[in-house]
Amino acid sequence: MANATFQTELGAVTAKGPYFSFVKGREVIQLTFIKPENEENGYGVCKEFPSDISLSPEFMTDFAEQSVNLL
Protein backbone atom coordinates (compact mmCIF):
# COMPACT_ATOMS: atom_id res chain seq x y z
CA MET A 1 0.00 0.00 0.00
CA ALA A 2 1.31 3.43 -0.88
CA ASN A 3 0.65 6.44 1.31
CA ALA A 4 -3.03 7.33 1.29
CA THR A 5 -4.99 10.19 2.85
CA PHE A 6 -8.60 9.87 3.95
CA GLN A 7 -10.75 12.89 4.77
CA THR A 8 -13.08 12.64 7.77
CA GLU A 9 -15.40 15.23 9.27
CA LEU A 10 -12.78 15.88 11.96
CA GLY A 11 -9.71 16.11 9.72
CA ALA A 12 -7.33 14.09 7.59
CA VAL A 13 -6.08 10.58 8.39
CA THR A 14 -2.94 9.51 6.52
CA ALA A 15 -1.88 5.86 6.20
CA LYS A 16 1.82 5.09 5.59
CA GLY A 17 3.53 1.77 5.11
CA PRO A 18 3.71 -1.08 5.43
CA TYR A 19 7.06 -1.32 7.18
CA PHE A 20 8.61 -3.50 9.88
CA SER A 21 8.19 -2.15 13.42
CA PHE A 22 10.78 -3.32 15.92
CA VAL A 23 8.50 -2.12 18.74
CA LYS A 24 5.57 -4.27 17.54
CA GLY A 25 7.79 -7.04 16.15
CA ARG A 26 5.80 -7.25 12.91
CA GLU A 27 4.86 -5.44 9.75
CA VAL A 28 2.64 -2.42 10.45
CA ILE A 29 1.03 0.60 8.90
CA GLN A 30 1.10 4.00 10.57
CA LEU A 31 -2.02 6.15 10.82
CA THR A 32 -1.64 9.87 11.46
CA PHE A 33 -4.54 12.19 12.31
CA ILE A 34 -4.12 15.95 11.88
CA LYS A 35 -6.86 18.45 12.69
CA PRO A 36 -7.48 21.07 9.96
CA GLU A 37 -6.17 23.92 12.15
CA ASN A 38 -2.89 22.01 12.63
CA GLU A 39 -2.20 21.23 8.96
CA GLU A 40 0.44 23.97 8.64
CA ASN A 41 2.54 22.75 11.57
CA GLY A 42 1.81 19.02 11.09
CA TYR A 43 0.92 18.50 14.77
CA GLY A 44 -1.15 15.34 15.15
CA VAL A 45 -1.51 11.84 16.58
CA CYS A 46 0.24 8.74 15.15
CA LYS A 47 -0.34 5.08 15.91
CA GLU A 48 0.87 1.80 14.41
CA PHE A 49 -1.56 -0.97 13.46
CA PRO A 50 -0.94 -4.48 12.06
CA SER A 51 -0.53 -4.28 8.27
CA ASP A 52 -3.29 -6.84 7.67
CA ILE A 53 -5.99 -4.60 9.17
CA SER A 54 -8.80 -3.43 6.89
CA LEU A 55 -8.74 0.35 6.40
CA SER A 56 -12.47 0.93 6.07
CA PRO A 57 -14.04 4.41 6.22
CA GLU A 58 -15.54 3.44 9.59
CA PHE A 59 -12.11 2.48 10.96
CA MET A 60 -10.63 5.80 9.81
CA THR A 61 -13.51 7.75 11.37
CA ASP A 62 -13.12 5.85 14.66
CA PHE A 63 -9.38 6.59 14.69
CA ALA A 64 -10.06 10.30 14.06
CA GLU A 65 -12.69 10.43 16.84
CA GLN A 66 -10.31 8.82 19.35
CA SER A 67 -7.40 11.02 18.27
CA VAL A 68 -9.22 14.36 18.37
CA ASN A 69 -9.57 14.04 22.15
CA LEU A 70 -5.78 13.76 22.49
CA LEU A 71 -5.07 17.06 20.73
C-alpha positions in Angstrom: 0.0 0.0 0.0 1.3 3.4 -0.9 0.7 6.4 1.3 -3.0 7.3 1.3 -5.0 10.2 2.9 -8.6 9.9 4.0 -10.8 12.9 4.8 -13.1 12.6 7.8 -15.4 15.2 9.3 -12.8 15.9 12.0 -9.7 16.1 9.7 -7.3 14.1 7.6 -6.1 10.6 8.4 -2.9 9.5 6.5 -1.9 5.9 6.2 1.8 5.1 5.6 3.5 1.8 5.1 3.7 -1.1 5.4 7.1 -1.3 7.2 8.6 -3.5 9.9 8.2 -2.2 13.4 10.8 -3.3 15.9 8.5 -2.1 18.7 5.6 -4.3 17.5 7.8 -7.0 16.2 5.8 -7.3 12.9 4.9 -5.4 9.8 2.6 -2.4 10.4 1.0 0.6 8.9 1.1 4.0 10.6 -2.0 6.1 10.8 -1.6 9.9 11.5 -4.5 12.2 12.3 -4.1 15.9 11.9 -6.9 18.5 12.7 -7.5 21.1 10.0 -6.2 23.9 12.1 -2.9 22.0 12.6 -2.2 21.2 9.0 0.4 24.0 8.6 2.5 22.7 11.6 1.8 19.0 11.1 0.9 18.5 14.8 -1.1 15.3 15.1 -1.5 11.8 16.6 0.2 8.7 15.1 -0.3 5.1 15.9 0.9 1.8 14.4 -1.6 -1.0 13.5 -0.9 -4.5 12.1 -0.5 -4.3 8.3 -3.3 -6.8 7.7 -6.0 -4.6 9.2 -8.8 -3.4 6.9 -8.7 0.3 6.4 -12.5 0.9 6.1 -14.0 4.4 6.2 -15.5 3.4 9.6 -12.1 2.5 11.0 -10.6 5.8 9.8 -13.5 7.7 11.4 -13.1 5.8 14.7 -9.4 6.6 14.7 -10.1 10.3 14.1 -12.7 10.4 16.8 -10.3 8.8 19.3 -7.4 11.0 18.3 -9.2 14.4 18.4 -9.6 14.0 22.1 -5.8 13.8 22.5 -5.1 17.1 20.7 
